[in-house]
Amino acid sequence: MEIIYISKSYEDTQNLAYNIGLKINEPMVFLLSGDLGSGKTTFTQGLAKGLEITKTISSPTFTIMKNYKGRMILNHIDAYRLESHHQDLGFDELIGSTGVTVIEWPDYLEELFPEEYLRIDIKSISKNRRKLIFNPIGLKYEKLIEDLI
């Protein structure tokens, strides 16, 4: 099942993610894929607002992972610099077991994906417009997005 959403602006992307965040009430995993500047962190910022996180969300590119506390914990991972050098970082114990985990550049951690997750591929259409391609793997992810898009 693939669902496509065309975002018309930065705010549109954040609002969509915010509404998804409002519906989350159990541990979940989001895999965000897209070129640099496509909107992965923008999406995560909106998701964090929906999880009632008040801290500023920034890309964890240089720190690899950041954790935020709100209604649920948000584990924000940027795997761009890992390229299979993650074995000793403990991601396998974290992903899917606690809070909400968002992984940017997830293909570098593919062997750690849980059985169920939501993959979102973000593609730039123009300066402000983005194409978000949702691929829910598992019933709980299908239900999460079915009413929003």
C-alpha positions, 0 to 999 in steps of 0.5 A: 500500500502506497499513499502519496501526499503533496505538501504545498509548504514547510508548514503543510509538511509540519501540520501533517506530521503534527496530526500524525504525532497526535494519534501516536500512543504506542512505540512506533518507527518512522523511516525518513528517506530523501535528499538533503534539504527535502524535509526529513527534519521538517517532518520530524519537527511536526511529529515532535509537536504532536508528541508534545515536545517543546524543545527545538528539534534539529538534525542529529547529523553530527551527533547521530542521535538525539532524544526528546521527552514529551508525551512520549520519548522521541529518538531521532537518529540520523544514519547518514554518516554510519554506513554499517558502523552502527553495531556498537551503538545499541540501536538494535535495542532501541528501535521499536522498543521505546517511544517513537523512533525516527530514522533519517537515511534509514537504508544504512540501518536496514538490517535493524528495521522491525517487522512493522514501520512507516517508511516515508520517502520525501521528494522535492518538487519545487522550492516549497512543494514536496511529494511524500510517499508513505509506505506503511508496513503493518496494520497499525501504521496503515491505521495511523495514516488512513484518516489523515491523507 
